[in-house]
Amino acid sequence: MSIDKSRSLQITRKCAFGCAASFAMALSSTPSAALAAESFDGYQIYSPNVVKGETEIEARGYYFADDHRGVDQTNSGRLAIGHAFTRYWASELYGTYASVPGNSPEYEVEWENRFQLTPQGKYWADVGALVELERASPTEGNEPFAVRYGVLLEKQLSHWVATLDLFLENQFGPNADNQTEFQYVGRLKYRLDRRFEPDVEFYGAPGAIGGEGFADLPAEQHQIGPGFSGALPLAGAKTFKYSTALLFGATRTSPDVTPVVRVEYEFY
């Protein structure tokens, strides 16, 4: 029995919207309460490539399931709006919350700037940079500013796309810890179909460079797991994008299981 192309596209769209919506409902129903474990900045993987004129509205969230009561049921969400002002610069403004049971929710504002440093496909790998300023809500008291910065790398080989982001983070202002934290995030994606692309995502936080526990693998947080993503074209040069992942802790200090969901609406 054959199914025509338009019918197939309609079915795929319904499935993708349904998966993303169900995952988002599951996250939003988790108990509200600030992070006891590393969040990897909302579990986002960044491509170095910028599309001039693109505007996006983005939402994403995650949930920790763990045997430790101080980590279990921790959840976080963020909402953002961004725009690519040039061929090499995109800027985005986030509002975020994070909570763990037994604590009051924490809120932050983040200003993110992403820069494309090389023409796409010209060199062995595409290279970009990211600089992000984070500021906690005034209700949190004398919390320091945090600056997160790093390099974005991406390489395509046939149907495979490998992305690796390397970040450092420093605090400034009252109660700053005067340490430089190191993180990495990455993804290996198979370009099966624009509407559905399976992948493997991985995240790691070796900790403060030169600090106690740095390069001590059992004491670090590392997570890895399967995911999938897709882009569904809409009328009028608009696109709905979704991605999900189910991450598993690779060390004893990592959350046991972390479901992640991300949705974006893009237009020009």
Secondary structure, DSSP 8 states (H G I E B T S, - for coil): ----HHHHHHHHHHHHHHHHHHHHHHHHTS-----SS--HHHH----S---TT-EEEEEEEEE-B-SSTTTTT-EEEEEEEEEE-SSSEEEEEEEEEEE-TTS--EEEEEEEEEEE-S-TTTSSSEEEEEEEEEEE-GGG-S--EEEEEEEEEEEEETTEEEEEEEEEEEEESTT-----EEEEEEEEEE-SBTTBEEEEEEEEEEEETTSTTTT-GGGSEEEEEEEEEEEEEETTTEEEEEEEEEEEESSTTS-SEEEEEEEEEEE-
